[in-house]
């Protein structure tokens, strides 16, 4: 598998009146260089019971689905259910030349991300997370990371 640059960093944004998001230039450069011409997939996820959206290149999404198909120790029914859940909670979206895309209404409602909302785009390795700013602050209040783990990474 070829090595691709990872998404990292974050950007505070406001969802425009049409429900569009503009990718920051550093994220857009990765899409253009490593995933040129591909659609993106936006998928609903939850962490600590709080919903957000994950944005991945189409090629990465297909790799995720292939991983699901090859899960060991899972029955065919379990794999089918997981694949169905992932596909039901996702959608393919095109990015325009300015790096903008429209968040599908169904997914924006699930994640509580609406036109005019403040939001965060957060690079997280193979994808980008899109959080409603208020929900992300709620998440940060619930989630914790072990200080020893953080120290071990930096030392």
Secondary structure, 3 states (H helix, E strand, C coil): CCCCCCECCEEEEECCCCCEEECCHHHHHHHHHHCCCCCEEEEEEEECCEEEEEEEEHHHHHHHHHHHHCCCCCCHHHHHHHHHHHHHCEEEECCCCCCEEECCHHHHHHHCCCCCCEEEEEECECCEEEEEHHHHHHHHHHCCCCHHHHHHHHC
